[in-house]
Amino acid sequence: MTEATGTGRGSRVGCVIVNYRSPADMLEQCLASVLETGLDAPARVALVDNGSGDGVAAELAGRYPAVQLVPMGRNAGFAAAVNRGLAELDEPYVLMLNTDAVLEPGALAAMVDALEAAGGDCAGVAPKMMLSAHENVIDAVGTVMPPDGASFNRGIGQCDLGQYDGEDDVFGVCFGAALLRRELFEPGGVGPLYEGYFLYFEDSDWCMRARAEGYFFRTAPRGVVQHLHSGVARHEALGFKYGLIELNTMKLVIRTFESRRLAAGIVAKRSARLLARTFIRRRFIRENLSTLGKLAVGLPALLRERRALAGRRAIPDRRIFELAAGEDAYFDTVEYVPQRCVESLIDSYRRLGRQGAGAPAGAFLAILDRLRREGDSGVMPQLTAADREVISGQPECVQRLVERALAPR
């Protein structure tokens, strides 16, 4: 790796923020958190405006000398906007940040420290992203890639009990907030983001390519970022987001998965499900047919790209999939709330137990296991006085989730 140069940590960090019609107060909070970190501020922020047409980005960029407005002129998609923003930066580290994310004080310094400590083969680090709309609930501490290709945020929907506070190897990072080595986006490295994704999975594709080439990712949990999950895109039509997620999942496995058999099986299964939703359930009919049509048209190019990427592979996918063991997602992506289930707490406390958290976690875990068994058997779970005493000693986030899980549906 090329040795980074600069006079201070701030001068070694550039930032790419992609904006598309973000509310002015949201965008201003995001920018302020980057420029007021308590550390030397990033030398420049490339604020890429994807044809918003409302003048908000230009007005805010005019207030901050460190912010460079990069107008796209149209909504070219997230990947194309990030690539355009990267072209304006030459700092060795690049902070990717969504407009709905806010760095807590010290977050950037913690990410820089973690990336520098990890060594040159570490492509990037993931902070601890918290759901700003839900107190003490995790949004992401890195990302997970399971063998079915449906990548997700590691820890999403879980109460933050410290179970992810160790610096760990992870599959990848969420580009909603991550610090990466800028040089890896150049042609001699992993390369730019794949612009065949309009929105969603650009980061998973890039991380999959980086992993396959032998790079790795680490978590930087001392760096905390508050994130309003899908703060802008949540206002888009459900069918629009659903269609993109289905299409891009299949694009990702075709392009990047090592096993042709596994990729073909995933595409066949998801395509069959789309057809079943169209002709049996009669849901998202237009989106399903559009997804299948776009996939068919783009398949020859995807296969060509697959062959080109395969020649750069250094490690097998099984080593990537191993990092998904024991991870699950506990978040309702339609309502944008943590799922009301005890399973997320069981996962959290089991992870704490493996870290030597001791008897209190073990006692509460026993209660949760019993409640789950009762629910699975069709019995309405009941709490004893002793149960309630143990539960009352847990964090408020945990108590609220137990109440939600046991509430009548």
N, C-alpha and C positions, 0 to 999 in steps of 0.2 A: 504494500500500500504506500501511496505517496504521503510523506510526512506533511501534516497540516502546518501552515504558517500563520502568523498573526501576532498582534501585540497583546491581546487579551482574549478571554473566552468569548466575550460578546462579539468581537470583530471576526471571530471564526465561524459565526452562525448567521446564515441567511434564513429567510422564512418565506414560504409560499402559502398564500391564503387565496382560495378561489371563492368568488362571490357571485351569487345569482339571486338578486332581489331579496337579500337579507334585510330585516328591519334595521333601521339606522342605529338604534340603541344596542342591538345585539352585535352588530359589526364593530361599533365603537368600543364596547367592552372587550371584545376579542383583541382588537388592535392595542388597546391600552395595556392589557395583560402581557402582551409581548414586549412592549416598549418600556414597561415599568416593572421589570422583574426584580429589581434590587441587585442586579448584576449588570455588567456592561451590556447595553441593549444590542440585539442583533444589528449588524451593520446596515442591513437593508431589509425591508419587507416588500416582496413582490405581490401586490394586491391585484389579482387577475379578475377583471370583471367580465363575466360571460354574457355580455349584451343585456344587462339588466334594464337599461333604458330609463332609470329613475334618478340618476345623478347622485345617488347616495355615496357610492364608492369614490367618485371624483371629489365630492365635497369633503369627505373625511380624509382622503389622501392629501388634500391641500392643507390640512391642519398639521400634518406630521412630516417634517423633512426627511425622516428615515423611510417613509413609505413611498414606493414608486407604483403609480397606477399603470396597469398593463391592460388596455382595453382590447377585448377580443372582437367586438363588433357584432357578435351573434352568440347564441348559446351553443358552443361547440362541444359541450360535454366536459366532464371533470378531468378525464385523462389528458385531453388536448390542452386544457387550461393549465394543468400542472406542468406539462412539458414546456409550455410557453413561458410560464413563470420561472422555471429552472434555467431557461436560456438567459435570463437577466441576472443570474447570481453566479458568483465565482468563489464564494466562501466554501471551505471544506466540509462544513456541516450544514444540513438543511433541515429546518423545522417545518414539518407539514402540519397545518392547523386548519380545522374547519371554522367557519364563522360562528357556529353555535358552541364553540369551546372557549374556555377561559382558563389560562394558566394561573395556578395558585403561586404565591410568592415562593421563590426558590426552586420551582419546578424545572425551569430551564437549566439551572446550574446542576441540579441532580441528574438530569438527562445527559448533559455534557460529561459530567464526571463518570457516569456509568459507561458511556460509549468509549471514552478514552481508556478506561480501565479494562474494557473487554478485549482490546487489541484490534489489529487491522482487519482480521477476517470477520469481525462483527459488522454486519451491514447496517444495523440500526437498533435502537432501543425503544421500548414501549413504556410510557408512564402509566400510573394508575389513573384511569379515567373513571370518574364517578358520575352517576346520574344526577344532574343538578335539580331535577324535579322530584327526586325521591331521596330523602335524607339517608346518608350512610349506605347507599346501595351502589354496587359496582356496575360500571358500564363495560369496561374492558381493561385487562392487564395482559396485553398481547392478544394474539388471535390463534385459532385452532383450525387445523385442516384434517377432518376425518376422511376415511376412505371413500365415502359417498360424494365427496366434492362440495358438500354444503358447509363451507367455512363459517365460523361464527366467533364472536368476541369471547375471550376466555374470562370466565367469572361473571358474565352478564346476568343480572337479576339477583345475585347473591348479596346478602348483607356483608359488609366489610368488617370481618372479625380479626383481621390480620393474617388470614389464611394465604394471602398472596403477597405477603410482605418480604419474602425472600427474593433475591435476584436470581431468576431462573432462565433457562433456555426455553424459548417458545417457537412455535412454527413461524410466526410473523408478527407484524405490527398493523394496527389500524391507522390509516392515513388521516383519520380525524384528529389525531395528535400523535406525532412520532418524530424522533430525531434520527436522521440517516446520513450516510456518507454521500455527498453530492456527486463525487467522481464515479460512483457506481451507476449513475443514470446516463453516463456517456457511452458512446458506441463500444469502447474497449472494456466496459464493465458489464453489468446486467443489462443496461440499455434503458431507454425511456419507457414510460408507461405505454401499454398497448392501447391505442386509440380506438380499437374496435368495440370497446365498452363505452357506452354513452354515460352511464352512471352505475355504480356498484361493482364490486369485485376487481377493480383496477389494482387495489393494493394486494389482494390475495394472489392475483396473477403474478405481480412483480415479486412478491415474497416467495412464491413457489419457484419461480425462475432462479432467484438468488439462492434459495436453499439447494436446489438441484445442482447449482454450480459450485457448491461447497461453502457458501457463506452461512452465517448463523445470526440469530436475533436473541437479545436478552431483554429482560424486564428492568425497569428503573422505578420501582414502586415508591421511592422517596419523592419522586416528581409527581405531583397530583394535579389533575386537570378536571375541572367541572365541565360536563358536557350535557347539553340538552339534546338527547338522542333524536336524530333526524329532525332537528329543530326547524329546518326550512322545507325539506322534502316531505315531511309528514302532511303538509297541506296539499300535496299532489294527489290525484285520484288513486285509489287503491289498485285499480286495474293496471295503471301505468307502472307502478312500482313492482307489482306482481309479475308483469310481463318481462320487465328488465331482469329481475332476479332469476326467473326461470331460464331465459335465454342466456344470460351471462354465466350461470352455473354450468350449462352444457358447453359453452364456448371454452370455459376454463379447463374442464377436464379433457376436452379434445386437444387443446393446445399444449397443456403442460403435464398431464399424467403420463407416467412412464409406461404403464401397461395398456396396450391397445385393447386387450380383452376387457379390462376393468372400465376403461373409458367408454367403450361401446356398450357395455352393460348398463352403465349409468344413464347414457343418452337414451337407450331403448326404454328403460324403466320410466324415466321422466317424460318421454314422449308419449308412452302409453297412458300415463296419468293425465297428461294434457288432453288426450283424446277422450278419456273417460269423463273428465270434467266437461268437455264440450258436448258430447253426445248422450251422456247418461245423466250427469248432474246438472247440465245446462248452465254452468257458471263460467264467467269470463270467456265467453265464446269467441269474441273478436280477438282478445289478447292471446288466447291459446292458438288459434289458427295463424295469427300474425307471427307468433314466436316460432312455430314450426316452419312457416314459410321462410322467415329470415334465416333460420338455421340451415335449411336446405340450400338456399342461395349462397350462403357464406361458407358452406362446408368445404369446397375445394381449396379455398384460401386458408382455412383453418388447418387443413391437413398439410398443406405446404409449410405453414408456420410451425406445425408440430415437428416435421422432419428437421427443420432448421434448428429448433431448440433442442431436439434430442441429441444432436451432435455435440452439445456443450455440457451434457449431463456428467456430473462427477460423483453423485451419491444416489442410492436407490430411494424410491418413494417410501418404502416401508419405514425408513428412519424418520421420515417426516410424519407419517401417520402415527408412529409410536408416541409422539408428543401429544396426541389427542386422548390418550388413555385416561379414563377417570374424569373427563371434562364433559359438561353438558350446558345447554343454554336454558335459562329460566326467565324468559322475557317475552311478553306479548307484543309482537311487532305490528299489530293492528291498532291496539289501544295504547301502546307505548307505556306499559306498566309491568312491574315484576309479576311473574306468575304466582298465583296463590296456592302454593303447594309446600308440603313439608320436605319434599325431596331436595330442594335447594339448600335447606338448612342441614339436612343429613350430609350432603356433599361437603358443605362448609365445615361442619364439626369433625367429619372424618379427616379432612385435610389438616385441621388443627391437631387432631389426635396423632397423626403421623409426625407432626412437628413437636410432639411431647407436651401438648397443652395440659395434660393431667386429668384429674378426676372430674372437675366441674363439666368439662366438655363431654366426658364419658357418660356421666349421669344424664345429661340433657339428651345426648344421642340415644340412649336407651329409651327415653320417653318418645322421641321422634320415631324410632323404629316401631314401637308399639302402635302409635297413632297411624302410621302408614299401613301396618298389617290390618288394623281394624278397618281402615277405609277401603283397602283392597278386597276385604271379605264382605263388604256391604254393610258393616256395622257402623253406626254413627259414632265417631270417636268421642270419648269422654275424658275429661281431665279430673284427676283426684286432687284433693287439697295439697297432697305432697307434690304432685306434678306442678301445681300452680306456684308453690313456693320456689321450686327449682327454676321455673320459667321467669318468675319475678326478678331473679338475679341476673337475667340475661340482658343484653343491650336492648334499647327501645325498638330498634329496627327489627330485632328477632321477635320480640313480643308482638309487634304489629303484624308480622308475617304469620305467626301462629294463629292469631285471631282471624286473619283473613282466610287462612287455610281451613279453619274449623267452622267458619260462618256458613249458614245454609246457602245453597246456590240458587 
